Amino acid sequence: MEWEIKRGANGCLLCNKEFSEGEEYYSALFDENKAFARKDFCPACWHKGKEGREFSFWKTKVPKKDKPAQTMINIEVLLDLFIKLEGNNENHQKNLRYVLALYLIRKKVFKLKSLKRQDGEEVIVLSHPREDREFNVLNPRLKEEEIQSITTEMSQLLNYSHLDHEVQNIAN
Ligand SMILES: [Zn+2]
């Protein structure tokens, strides 16, 4: 499982236009042979080339130079990703879903409701009070280093530099 971020470091994948400070653009995740790739597009190319093949997308903005990079993490983006990963059997994507769950618990989007055993594995039951929904998440029993490395990959993929310090494991 590899993660790939297409660049134009900070530019549109299609027209190579560089994004300037404060400019809005679209980031999309594509599931390419079980690896996520993030691609960035200027609004014009995004609307023109939209094929609906993306796994998830969001609108974002180039941070101002005098501000710390993206302190605001878009919870909806993470939630969307979490929901779309449901039922995915690829290991790395299951791990990613677990790490997303940890983050969303920490952000109080989800509540940890209970733990249960299912086919010999531990499953975390989460409630999502806002939507009155429940989710089951397989606990892949990751080591701290694995959680750290997935979180780092995720923050690069999503361009959220502050994510790293905000994910904590659930005690096994
Ligand atoms: Zn473009």
Backbone and ligand atoms as CSV (ligand in chain L), in Angstrom:
chain,resi,resn,atom,element,x,y,z
A,1,MET,N,N,0.841,-1.205,0.000
A,1,MET,CA,C,0.000,0.000,0.000
A,1,MET,C,C,0.866,1.241,0.000
A,2,GLU,N,N,0.715,2.008,-1.007
A,2,GLU,CA,C,1.489,3.248,-1.068
A,2,GLU,C,C,0.543,4.420,-1.178
A,3,TRP,N,N,1.018,5.521,-0.718
A,3,TRP,CA,C,0.261,6.750,-0.859
A,3,TRP,C,C,0.999,7.603,-1.870
A,4,GLU,N,N,0.216,8.308,-2.620
A,4,GLU,CA,C,0.866,9.076,-3.649
A,4,GLU,C,C,0.198,10.431,-3.740
A,5,ILE,N,N,1.003,11.431,-3.753
A,5,ILE,CA,C,0.444,12.767,-3.923
A,5,ILE,C,C,1.017,13.349,-5.207
A,6,LYS,N,N,0.119,13.606,-6.121
A,6,LYS,CA,C,0.551,14.134,-7.408
A,6,LYS,C,C,0.903,15.613,-7.266
A,7,ARG,N,N,1.976,15.988,-7.845
A,7,ARG,CA,C,2.312,17.398,-7.859
A,7,ARG,C,C,2.765,17.747,-9.261
A,8,GLY,N,N,2.655,18.953,-9.602
A,8,GLY,CA,C,2.575,20.336,-9.214
A,8,GLY,C,C,2.509,20.620,-7.731
A,9,ALA,N,N,3.693,20.777,-7.042
A,9,ALA,CA,C,3.747,20.909,-5.608
A,9,ALA,C,C,2.513,21.615,-5.082
A,10,ASN,N,N,2.233,22.750,-5.622
A,10,ASN,CA,C,1.058,23.464,-5.195
A,10,ASN,C,C,0.366,24.037,-6.416
A,11,GLY,N,N,-0.047,23.115,-7.269
A,11,GLY,CA,C,-0.654,23.602,-8.499
A,11,GLY,C,C,-1.642,22.613,-9.048
A,12,CYS,N,N,-2.292,23.021,-10.114
A,12,CYS,CA,C,-3.317,22.182,-10.730
A,12,CYS,C,C,-2.672,21.061,-11.539
A,13,LEU,N,N,-3.168,19.871,-11.340
A,13,LEU,CA,C,-2.627,18.697,-12.023
A,13,LEU,C,C,-2.817,18.806,-13.542
A,14,LEU,N,N,-3.906,19.428,-13.960
A,14,LEU,CA,C,-4.226,19.441,-15.382
A,14,LEU,C,C,-3.590,20.599,-16.141
A,15,CYS,N,N,-3.721,21.797,-15.604
A,15,CYS,CA,C,-3.213,22.940,-16.375
A,15,CYS,C,C,-1.910,23.490,-15.797
A,16,ASN,N,N,-1.423,22.866,-14.714
A,16,ASN,CA,C,-0.167,23.275,-14.077
A,16,ASN,C,C,-0.170,24.678,-13.483
A,17,LYS,N,N,-1.332,25.262,-13.434
A,17,LYS,CA,C,-1.420,26.588,-12.840
A,17,LYS,C,C,-1.004,26.515,-11.368
A,18,GLU,N,N,-0.156,27.422,-10.953
A,18,GLU,CA,C,0.261,27.445,-9.548
A,18,GLU,C,C,-0.819,28.118,-8.705
A,19,PHE,N,N,-1.070,27.556,-7.542
A,19,PHE,CA,C,-2.035,28.188,-6.649
A,19,PHE,C,C,-1.325,29.256,-5.836
A,20,SER,N,N,-1.952,30.398,-5.733
A,20,SER,CA,C,-1.322,31.452,-4.948
A,20,SER,C,C,-1.991,31.562,-3.584
A,21,GLU,N,N,-1.380,32.368,-2.759
A,21,GLU,CA,C,-1.843,32.526,-1.386
A,21,GLU,C,C,-3.336,32.847,-1.318
A,22,GLY,N,N,-4.054,32.127,-0.500
A,22,GLY,CA,C,-5.460,32.426,-0.290
A,22,GLY,C,C,-6.381,31.876,-1.381
A,23,GLU,N,N,-5.795,31.285,-2.416
A,23,GLU,CA,C,-6.604,30.791,-3.529
A,23,GLU,C,C,-7.301,29.473,-3.184
A,24,GLU,N,N,-8.529,29.341,-3.660
A,24,GLU,CA,C,-9.278,28.103,-3.420
A,24,GLU,C,C,-9.007,27.097,-4.527
A,25,TYR,N,N,-8.954,25.845,-4.151
A,25,TYR,CA,C,-8.805,24.792,-5.147
A,25,TYR,C,C,-9.462,23.516,-4.634
A,26,TYR,N,N,-9.509,22.507,-5.482
A,26,TYR,CA,C,-10.127,21.244,-5.089
A,26,TYR,C,C,-9.057,20.162,-4.933
A,27,SER,N,N,-9.200,19.391,-3.866
A,27,SER,CA,C,-8.367,18.209,-3.693
A,27,SER,C,C,-9.280,17.000,-3.775
A,28,ALA,N,N,-8.827,15.981,-4.455
A,28,ALA,CA,C,-9.627,14.762,-4.558
A,28,ALA,C,C,-8.751,13.553,-4.303
A,29,LEU,N,N,-9.341,12.572,-3.641
A,29,LEU,CA,C,-8.648,11.305,-3.441
A,29,LEU,C,C,-9.162,10.312,-4.461
A,30,PHE,N,N,-8.237,9.628,-5.095
A,30,PHE,CA,C,-8.592,8.580,-6.043
A,30,PHE,C,C,-8.070,7.258,-5.518
A,31,ASP,N,N,-8.877,6.257,-5.617
A,31,ASP,CA,C,-8.476,4.921,-5.202
A,31,ASP,C,C,-7.879,4.241,-6.435
A,32,GLU,N,N,-6.581,4.169,-6.472
A,32,GLU,CA,C,-5.909,3.609,-7.647
A,32,GLU,C,C,-5.200,2.330,-7.251
A,33,ASN,N,N,-5.754,1.228,-7.664
A,33,ASN,CA,C,-5.199,-0.078,-7.288
A,33,ASN,C,C,-4.925,-0.172,-5.798
A,34,LYS,N,N,-5.920,0.136,-5.027
A,34,LYS,CA,C,-5.873,0.019,-3.572
A,34,LYS,C,C,-4.952,1.020,-2.881
A,35,ALA,N,N,-4.454,1.957,-3.636
A,35,ALA,CA,C,-3.683,3.029,-3.015
A,35,ALA,C,C,-4.415,4.338,-3.263
A,36,PHE,N,N,-4.424,5.195,-2.267
A,36,PHE,CA,C,-5.033,6.492,-2.478
A,36,PHE,C,C,-4.024,7.465,-3.062
A,37,ALA,N,N,-4.461,8.197,-4.035
A,37,ALA,CA,C,-3.645,9.272,-4.565
A,37,ALA,C,C,-4.441,10.558,-4.427
A,38,ARG,N,N,-3.789,11.586,-3.950
A,38,ARG,CA,C,-4.464,12.890,-3.904
A,38,ARG,C,C,-4.038,13.708,-5.107
A,39,LYS,N,N,-5.017,14.327,-5.727
A,39,LYS,CA,C,-4.719,15.193,-6.860
A,39,LYS,C,C,-5.413,16.527,-6.641
A,40,ASP,N,N,-4.705,17.570,-6.990
A,40,ASP,CA,C,-5.246,18.920,-6.787
A,40,ASP,C,C,-5.612,19.554,-8.129
A,41,PHE,N,N,-6.705,20.290,-8.108
A,41,PHE,CA,C,-7.202,20.899,-9.339
A,41,PHE,C,C,-7.629,22.341,-9.091
A,42,CYS,N,N,-7.402,23.198,-10.065
A,42,CYS,CA,C,-7.976,24.540,-9.973
A,42,CYS,C,C,-9.483,24.394,-10.224
A,43,PRO,N,N,-10.276,25.361,-9.743
A,43,PRO,CA,C,-11.740,25.217,-9.896
A,43,PRO,C,C,-12.180,25.018,-11.349
A,44,ALA,N,N,-11.550,25.715,-12.285
A,44,ALA,CA,C,-11.957,25.600,-13.695
A,44,ALA,C,C,-11.757,24.168,-14.203
A,45,CYS,N,N,-10.592,23.623,-13.956
A,45,CYS,CA,C,-10.307,22.254,-14.417
A,45,CYS,C,C,-11.174,21.232,-13.679
A,46,TRP,N,N,-11.417,21.500,-12.416
A,46,TRP,CA,C,-12.236,20.571,-11.625
A,46,TRP,C,C,-13.634,20.449,-12.220
A,47,HIS,N,N,-14.234,21.603,-12.516
A,47,HIS,CA,C,-15.605,21.573,-13.026
A,47,HIS,C,C,-15.659,21.026,-14.452
A,48,LYS,N,N,-14.622,21.311,-15.212
A,48,LYS,CA,C,-14.554,20.854,-16.594
A,48,LYS,C,C,-14.328,19.339,-16.664
A,49,GLY,N,N,-13.405,18.869,-15.806
A,49,GLY,CA,C,-12.958,17.476,-15.962
A,49,GLY,C,C,-13.614,16.499,-15.027
A,50,LYS,N,N,-14.622,16.939,-14.321
A,50,LYS,CA,C,-15.200,16.096,-13.288
A,50,LYS,C,C,-15.835,14.838,-13.868
A,51,GLU,N,N,-15.294,13.698,-13.460
A,51,GLU,CA,C,-15.828,12.444,-13.992
A,51,GLU,C,C,-16.510,11.621,-12.920
A,52,GLY,N,N,-16.432,12.092,-11.690
A,52,GLY,CA,C,-17.056,11.364,-10.604
A,52,GLY,C,C,-16.321,10.088,-10.234
A,53,ARG,N,N,-15.074,9.973,-10.644
A,53,ARG,CA,C,-14.322,8.775,-10.315
A,53,ARG,C,C,-13.632,8.886,-8.957
A,54,GLU,N,N,-13.689,10.053,-8.370
A,54,GLU,CA,C,-12.959,10.260,-7.124
A,54,GLU,C,C,-13.624,9.531,-5.963
A,55,PHE,N,N,-12.809,9.155,-5.005
A,55,PHE,CA,C,-13.295,8.486,-3.808
A,55,PHE,C,C,-13.914,9.511,-2.871
A,56,SER,N,N,-13.261,10.626,-2.806
A,56,SER,CA,C,-13.705,11.688,-1.920
A,56,SER,C,C,-13.076,12.992,-2.405
A,57,PHE,N,N,-13.735,14.112,-2.211
A,57,PHE,CA,C,-13.080,15.369,-2.582
A,57,PHE,C,C,-13.497,16.477,-1.641
A,58,TRP,N,N,-12.724,17.521,-1.619
A,58,TRP,CA,C,-13.048,18.667,-0.797
A,58,TRP,C,C,-12.451,19.919,-1.407
A,59,LYS,N,N,-13.005,21.033,-0.986
A,59,LYS,CA,C,-12.512,22.313,-1.443
A,59,LYS,C,C,-11.571,22.838,-0.373
A,60,THR,N,N,-10.481,23.390,-0.785
A,60,THR,CA,C,-9.540,23.883,0.207
A,60,THR,C,C,-8.928,25.194,-0.267
A,61,LYS,N,N,-7.959,25.659,0.451
A,61,LYS,CA,C,-7.451,26.994,0.196
A,61,LYS,C,C,-5.967,27.025,0.526
A,62,VAL,N,N,-5.204,27.718,-0.259
A,62,VAL,CA,C,-3.784,27.873,0.066
A,62,VAL,C,C,-3.678,28.788,1.294
A,63,PRO,N,N,-2.995,28.314,2.344
A,63,PRO,CA,C,-2.932,29.152,3.544
A,63,PRO,C,C,-2.125,30.417,3.308
A,64,LYS,N,N,-2.465,31.433,4.060
A,64,LYS,CA,C,-1.690,32.683,4.008
A,64,LYS,C,C,-0.320,32.429,4.630
A,65,LYS,N,N,0.672,33.097,4.092
A,65,LYS,CA,C,2.044,32.848,4.535
A,65,LYS,C,C,2.278,33.147,6.012
A,66,ASP,N,N,1.610,34.147,6.533
A,66,ASP,CA,C,1.862,34.528,7.931
A,66,ASP,C,C,1.024,33.720,8.925
A,67,LYS,N,N,0.218,32.797,8.388
A,67,LYS,CA,C,-0.592,31.957,9.282
A,67,LYS,C,C,-0.015,30.544,9.342
A,68,PRO,N,N,-0.175,29.874,10.461
A,68,PRO,CA,C,0.254,28.478,10.480
A,68,PRO,C,C,-0.592,27.670,9.507
A,69,ALA,N,N,0.025,26.690,8.862
A,69,ALA,CA,C,-0.660,25.933,7.811
A,69,ALA,C,C,-1.849,25.162,8.368
A,70,GLN,N,N,-2.995,25.403,7.795
A,70,GLN,CA,C,-4.214,24.632,8.035
A,70,GLN,C,C,-4.414,24.100,9.456
A,71,THR,N,N,-4.682,25.000,10.339
A,71,THR,CA,C,-5.004,24.550,11.686
A,71,THR,C,C,-6.432,24.012,11.731
A,72,MET,N,N,-7.222,24.455,10.788
A,72,MET,CA,C,-8.610,23.996,10.747
A,72,MET,C,C,-8.700,22.725,9.923
A,73,ILE,N,N,-9.017,21.643,10.570
A,73,ILE,CA,C,-9.176,20.391,9.848
A,73,ILE,C,C,-10.649,20.218,9.551
A,74,ASN,N,N,-10.929,19.908,8.327
A,74,ASN,CA,C,-12.321,19.747,7.946
A,74,ASN,C,C,-12.824,18.361,8.363
A,75,ILE,N,N,-13.580,18.359,9.450
A,75,ILE,CA,C,-14.106,17.118,10.008
A,75,ILE,C,C,-14.967,16.378,8.976
A,76,GLU,N,N,-15.695,17.151,8.174
A,76,GLU,CA,C,-16.595,16.511,7.197
A,76,GLU,C,C,-15.820,15.677,6.182
A,77,VAL,N,N,-14.627,16.135,5.831
A,77,VAL,CA,C,-13.789,15.383,4.889
A,77,VAL,C,C,-13.408,14.039,5.494
A,78,LEU,N,N,-13.004,14.075,6.771
A,78,LEU,CA,C,-12.587,12.846,7.448
A,78,LEU,C,C,-13.766,11.900,7.648
A,79,LEU,N,N,-14.910,12.494,7.967
A,79,LEU,CA,C,-16.116,11.705,8.178
A,79,LEU,C,C,-16.556,11.027,6.877
A,80,ASP,N,N,-16.493,11.772,5.801
A,80,ASP,CA,C,-16.842,11.246,4.479
A,80,ASP,C,C,-15.938,10.066,4.120
A,81,LEU,N,N,-14.658,10.250,4.366
A,81,LEU,CA,C,-13.686,9.195,4.084
A,81,LEU,C,C,-13.972,7.963,4.943
A,82,PHE,N,N,-14.232,8.198,6.213
A,82,PHE,CA,C,-14.533,7.104,7.142
A,82,PHE,C,C,-15.747,6.299,6.662
A,83,ILE,N,N,-16.796,7.006,6.283
A,83,ILE,CA,C,-18.030,6.336,5.867
A,83,ILE,C,C,-17.806,5.561,4.569
A,84,LYS,N,N,-17.063,6.158,3.642
A,84,LYS,CA,C,-16.830,5.481,2.361
A,84,LYS,C,C,-15.918,4.265,2.487
A,85,LEU,N,N,-15.128,4.233,3.546
A,85,LEU,CA,C,-14.227,3.092,3.738
A,85,LEU,C,C,-14.932,1.896,4.370
A,86,GLU,N,N,-16.184,2.096,4.763
A,86,GLU,CA,C,-16.913,1.002,5.399
A,86,GLU,C,C,-17.018,-0.199,4.451
A,87,GLY,N,N,-16.741,-1.378,4.999
A,87,GLY,CA,C,-16.868,-2.585,4.193
A,87,GLY,C,C,-15.663,-2.856,3.315
A,88,ASN,N,N,-14.679,-1.981,3.399
A,88,ASN,CA,C,-13.474,-2.177,2.605
A,88,ASN,C,C,-12.584,-3.231,3.245
A,89,ASN,N,N,-12.167,-4.195,2.479
A,89,ASN,CA,C,-11.436,-5.317,3.061
A,89,ASN,C,C,-9.933,-5.259,2.900
A,90,GLU,N,N,-9.478,-4.240,2.213
A,90,GLU,CA,C,-8.041,-4.121,2.018
A,90,GLU,C,C,-7.432,-3.692,3.350
A,91,ASN,N,N,-6.358,-4.378,3.763
A,91,ASN,CA,C,-5.803,-4.152,5.098
A,91,ASN,C,C,-5.467,-2.705,5.428
A,92,HIS,N,N,-4.752,-2.098,4.529
A,92,HIS,CA,C,-4.308,-0.745,4.832
A,92,HIS,C,C,-5.496,0.206,4.954
A,93,GLN,N,N,-6.519,-0.041,4.153
A,93,GLN,CA,C,-7.692,0.825,4.213
A,93,GLN,C,C,-8.505,0.559,5.487
A,94,LYS,N,N,-8.471,-0.693,5.957
A,94,LYS,CA,C,-9.109,-0.984,7.247
A,94,LYS,C,C,-8.370,-0.275,8.373
A,95,ASN,N,N,-7.041,-0.292,8.280
A,95,ASN,CA,C,-6.240,0.405,9.288
A,95,ASN,C,C,-6.497,1.906,9.263
A,96,LEU,N,N,-6.601,2.408,8.058
A,96,LEU,CA,C,-6.875,3.834,7.897
A,96,LEU,C,C,-8.228,4.191,8.534
A,97,ARG,N,N,-9.202,3.333,8.319
A,97,ARG,CA,C,-10.532,3.582,8.875
A,97,ARG,C,C,-10.481,3.599,10.401
A,98,TYR,N,N,-9.682,2.715,10.958
A,98,TYR,CA,C,-9.524,2.671,12.414
A,98,TYR,C,C,-8.883,3.966,12.934
A,99,VAL,N,N,-7.848,4.406,12.255
A,99,VAL,CA,C,-7.161,5.629,12.685
A,99,VAL,C,C,-8.089,6.848,12.544
A,100,LEU,N,N,-8.872,6.858,11.477
A,100,LEU,CA,C,-9.866,7.930,11.321
A,100,LEU,C,C,-10.861,7.898,12.477
A,101,ALA,N,N,-11.257,6.681,12.860
A,101,ALA,CA,C,-12.205,6.537,13.975
A,101,ALA,C,C,-11.609,7.114,15.257
A,102,LEU,N,N,-10.332,6.815,15.494
A,102,LEU,CA,C,-9.678,7.333,16.696
A,102,LEU,C,C,-9.712,8.858,16.718
A,103,TYR,N,N,-9.419,9.411,15.542
A,103,TYR,CA,C,-9.407,10.867,15.460
A,103,TYR,C,C,-10.801,11.454,15.691
A,104,LEU,N,N,-11.799,10.821,15.099
A,104,LEU,CA,C,-13.161,11.348,15.214
A,104,LEU,C,C,-13.721,11.165,16.629
A,105,ILE,N,N,-13.236,10.157,17.337
A,105,ILE,CA,C,-13.601,10.010,18.749
A,105,ILE,C,C,-12.991,11.163,19.545
A,106,ARG,N,N,-11.735,11.398,19.245
A,106,ARG,CA,C,-11.033,12.456,19.961
A,106,ARG,C,C,-11.685,13.823,19.729
A,107,LYS,N,N,-12.191,13.991,18.520
A,107,LYS,CA,C,-12.849,15.260,18.181
A,107,LYS,C,C,-14.312,15.277,18.621
A,108,LYS,N,N,-14.724,14.225,19.326
A,108,LYS,CA,C,-16.076,14.124,19.876
A,108,LYS,C,C,-17.176,14.066,18.809
A,109,VAL,N,N,-16.780,13.677,17.601
A,109,VAL,CA,C,-17.770,13.438,16.551
A,109,VAL,C,C,-18.430,12.085,16.818
A,110,PHE,N,N,-17.604,11.127,17.229
A,110,PHE,CA,C,-18.083,9.796,17.588
A,110,PHE,C,C,-17.948,9.593,19.087
A,111,LYS,N,N,-18.834,8.755,19.598
A,111,LYS,CA,C,-18.681,8.295,20.971
A,111,LYS,C,C,-18.383,6.804,20.962
A,112,LEU,N,N,-17.469,6.428,21.821
A,112,LEU,CA,C,-17.163,5.017,21.969
A,112,LEU,C,C,-18.272,4.376,22.781
A,113,LYS,N,N,-19.000,3.462,22.150
A,113,LYS,CA,C,-20.167,2.916,22.826
A,113,LYS,C,C,-19.840,1.612,23.535
A,114,SER,N,N,-19.257,0.698,22.801
A,114,SER,CA,C,-18.897,-0.577,23.412
A,114,SER,C,C,-17.862,-1.296,22.559
A,115,LEU,N,N,-17.363,-2.376,23.120
A,115,LEU,CA,C,-16.455,-3.244,22.380
A,115,LEU,C,C,-17.118,-4.605,22.290
A,116,LYS,N,N,-16.962,-5.270,21.178
A,116,LYS,CA,C,-17.513,-6.622,21.088
A,116,LYS,C,C,-16.576,-7.532,20.313
A,117,ARG,N,N,-16.782,-8.815,20.463
A,117,ARG,CA,C,-15.999,-9.791,19.714
A,117,ARG,C,C,-16.823,-10.233,18.525
A,118,GLN,N,N,-16.169,-10.328,17.404
A,118,GLN,CA,C,-16.873,-10.769,16.210
A,118,GLN,C,C,-15.899,-11.575,15.369
A,119,ASP,N,N,-16.200,-12.810,15.123
A,119,ASP,CA,C,-15.293,-13.711,14.397
A,119,ASP,C,C,-13.885,-13.674,14.960
A,120,GLY,N,N,-13.792,-13.688,16.279
A,120,GLY,CA,C,-12.483,-13.725,16.917
A,120,GLY,C,C,-11.722,-12.406,16.913
A,121,GLU,N,N,-12.365,-11.349,16.423
A,121,GLU,CA,C,-11.677,-10.069,16.402
A,121,GLU,C,C,-12.438,-9.052,17.248
A,122,GLU,N,N,-11.697,-8.035,17.672
A,122,GLU,CA,C,-12.351,-7.012,18.472
A,122,GLU,C,C,-12.938,-5.931,17.556
A,123,VAL,N,N,-14.188,-5.636,17.838
A,123,VAL,CA,C,-14.874,-4.610,17.061
A,123,VAL,C,C,-15.299,-3.493,18.003
A,124,ILE,N,N,-15.006,-2.278,17.579
A,124,ILE,CA,C,-15.394,-1.113,18.365
A,124,ILE,C,C,-16.732,-0.608,17.835
A,125,VAL,N,N,-17.668,-0.410,18.732
A,125,VAL,CA,C,-18.960,0.124,18.304
A,125,VAL,C,C,-18.986,1.619,18.639
A,126,LEU,N,N,-19.208,2.410,17.607
A,126,LEU,CA,C,-19.206,3.859,17.771
A,126,LEU,C,C,-20.600,4.396,17.523
A,127,SER,N,N,-20.947,5.423,18.259
A,127,SER,CA,C,-22.187,6.090,17.901
A,127,SER,C,C,-21.859,7.464,17.344
A,128,HIS,N,N,-22.670,7.863,16.414
A,128,HIS,CA,C,-22.535,9.175,15.787
A,128,HIS,C,C,-23.813,9.933,16.114
A,129,PRO,N,N,-23.823,10.595,17.263
A,129,PRO,CA,C,-25.069,11.175,17.785
A,129,PRO,C,C,-25.758,12.126,16.807
A,130,ARG,N,N,-24.975,12.912,16.073
A,130,ARG,CA,C,-25.583,13.892,15.178
A,130,ARG,C,C,-26.496,13.245,14.145
A,131,GLU,N,N,-26.089,12.065,13.672
A,131,GLU,CA,C,-26.869,11.380,12.640
A,131,GLU,C,C,-27.678,10.226,13.222
A,132,ASP,N,N,-27.551,10.048,14.532
A,132,ASP,CA,C,-28.219,8.926,15.172
A,132,ASP,C,C,-27.874,7.604,14.487
A,133,ARG,N,N,-26.596,7.402,14.289
A,133,ARG,CA,C,-26.121,6.209,13.595
A,133,ARG,C,C,-25.099,5.482,14.433
A,134,GLU,N,N,-24.877,4.247,14.099
A,134,GLU,CA,C,-23.820,3.468,14.739
A,134,GLU,C,C,-22.896,2.889,13.691
A,135,PHE,N,N,-21.635,2.790,14.066
A,135,PHE,CA,C,-20.659,2.187,13.155
A,135,PHE,C,C,-19.868,1.119,13.890
A,136,ASN,N,N,-19.575,0.059,13.206
A,136,ASN,CA,C,-18.646,-0.949,13.718
A,136,ASN,C,C,-17.296,-0.728,13.070
A,137,VAL,N,N,-16.272,-0.746,13.890
A,137,VAL,CA,C,-14.918,-0.603,13.355
A,137,VAL,C,C,-14.055,-1.724,13.907
A,138,LEU,N,N,-13.463,-2.455,13.000
A,138,LEU,CA,C,-12.560,-3.518,13.417
A,138,LEU,C,C,-11.325,-2.916,14.066
A,139,ASN,N,N,-10.973,-3.430,15.224
A,139,ASN,CA,C,-9.727,-2.978,15.852
A,139,ASN,C,C,-8.573,-3.823,15.316
A,140,PRO,N,N,-7.752,-3.241,14.453
A,140,PRO,CA,C,-6.669,-4.034,13.856
A,140,PRO,C,C,-5.475,-4.197,14.792
A,141,ARG,N,N,-5.624,-3.732,16.021
A,141,ARG,CA,C,-4.556,-3.847,17.023
A,141,ARG,C,C,-3.225,-3.352,16.502
A,142,LEU,N,N,-3.241,-2.132,16.107
A,142,LEU,CA,C,-2.022,-1.523,15.587
A,142,LEU,C,C,-1.090,-1.140,16.722
A,143,LYS,N,N,0.184,-1.195,16.446
A,143,LYS,CA,C,1.159,-0.678,17.396
A,143,LYS,C,C,1.184,0.846,17.294
A,144,GLU,N,N,1.679,1.466,18.359
A,144,GLU,CA,C,1.762,2.929,18.349
A,144,GLU,C,C,2.472,3.463,17.098
A,145,GLU,N,N,3.570,2.777,16.716
A,145,GLU,CA,C,4.344,3.257,15.545
A,145,GLU,C,C,3.505,3.167,14.276
A,146,GLU,N,N,2.668,2.129,14.203
A,146,GLU,CA,C,1.842,1.968,13.005
A,146,GLU,C,C,0.783,3.072,12.930
A,147,ILE,N,N,0.207,3.370,14.093
A,147,ILE,CA,C,-0.778,4.448,14.134
A,147,ILE,C,C,-0.116,5.758,13.727
A,148,GLN,N,N,1.086,5.949,14.266
A,148,GLN,CA,C,1.839,7.156,13.945
A,148,GLN,C,C,2.107,7.248,12.446
A,149,SER,N,N,2.500,6.137,11.865
A,149,SER,CA,C,2.861,6.194,10.450
A,149,SER,C,C,1.628,6.384,9.565
A,150,ILE,N,N,0.514,5.764,9.932
A,150,ILE,CA,C,-0.721,5.974,9.156
A,150,ILE,C,C,-1.197,7.422,9.293
A,151,THR,N,N,-1.081,7.939,10.522
A,151,THR,CA,C,-1.498,9.321,10.748
A,151,THR,C,C,-0.652,10.290,9.917
A,152,THR,N,N,0.640,9.999,9.852
A,152,THR,CA,C,1.523,10.853,9.060
A,152,THR,C,C,1.155,10.787,7.576
A,153,GLU,N,N,0.922,9.576,7.099
A,153,GLU,CA,C,0.524,9.418,5.698
A,153,GLU,C,C,-0.782,10.156,5.422
A,154,MET,N,N,-1.696,9.999,6.367
A,154,MET,CA,C,-3.006,10.614,6.207
A,154,MET,C,C,-2.900,12.139,6.201
A,155,SER,N,N,-2.048,12.663,7.072
A,155,SER,CA,C,-1.945,14.117,7.117
A,155,SER,C,C,-1.281,14.650,5.852
A,156,GLN,N,N,-0.379,13.853,5.279
A,156,GLN,CA,C,0.216,14.278,4.001
A,156,GLN,C,C,-0.813,14.203,2.882
A,157,LEU,N,N,-1.548,13.123,2.898
A,157,LEU,CA,C,-2.544,12.909,1.869
A,157,LEU,C,C,-3.605,14.008,1.893
A,158,LEU,N,N,-3.994,14.378,3.088
A,158,LEU,CA,C,-5.064,15.356,3.228
A,158,LEU,C,C,-4.525,16.775,3.377
A,159,ASN,N,N,-3.191,16.859,3.459
A,159,ASN,CA,C,-2.570,18.167,3.608
A,159,ASN,C,C,-2.889,18.813,4.959
A,160,TYR,N,N,-3.026,17.993,5.972
A,160,TYR,CA,C,-3.320,18.501,7.309
A,160,TYR,C,C,-2.099,18.278,8.197
A,161,SER,N,N,-1.282,19.289,8.310
A,161,SER,CA,C,-0.024,19.078,9.017
A,161,SER,C,C,-0.197,18.902,10.522
A,162,HIS,N,N,-1.370,19.227,11.023
A,162,HIS,CA,C,-1.536,19.181,12.473
A,162,HIS,C,C,-2.149,17.891,13.001
A,163,LEU,N,N,-2.450,17.003,12.104
A,163,LEU,CA,C,-3.137,15.788,12.489
A,163,LEU,C,C,-2.280,14.896,13.392
A,164,ASP,N,N,-0.986,14.932,13.137
A,164,ASP,CA,C,-0.059,13.991,13.777
A,164,ASP,C,C,-0.192,13.876,15.285
A,165,HIS,N,N,-0.417,14.987,15.925
A,165,HIS,CA,C,-0.384,14.967,17.380
A,165,HIS,C,C,-1.744,14.691,17.989
A,166,GLU,N,N,-2.711,14.456,17.142
A,166,GLU,CA,C,-4.067,14.446,17.669
A,166,GLU,C,C,-4.749,13.099,17.649
A,167,VAL,N,N,-4.010,12.070,17.328
A,167,VAL,CA,C,-4.609,10.750,17.318
A,167,VAL,C,C,-4.038,9.914,18.456
A,168,GLN,N,N,-4.904,9.332,19.207
A,168,GLN,CA,C,-4.467,8.470,20.318
A,168,GLN,C,C,-5.101,7.107,20.176
A,169,ASN,N,N,-4.358,6.132,20.573
A,169,ASN,CA,C,-4.864,4.766,20.472
A,169,ASN,C,C,-5.892,4.488,21.571
A,170,ILE,N,N,-6.743,3.529,21.283
A,170,ILE,CA,C,-7.621,3.006,22.316
A,170,ILE,C,C,-6.856,1.870,22.985
A,171,ALA,N,N,-6.834,1.883,24.291
A,171,ALA,CA,C,-6.074,0.857,25.002
A,171,ALA,C,C,-6.530,-0.528,24.574
A,172,ASN,N,N,-5.600,-1.333,24.145
A,172,ASN,CA,C,-5.944,-2.692,23.730
A,172,ASN,C,C,-6.239,-3.565,24.931
L,1,ZN,ZN,ZN,-6.334,23.789,-13.795
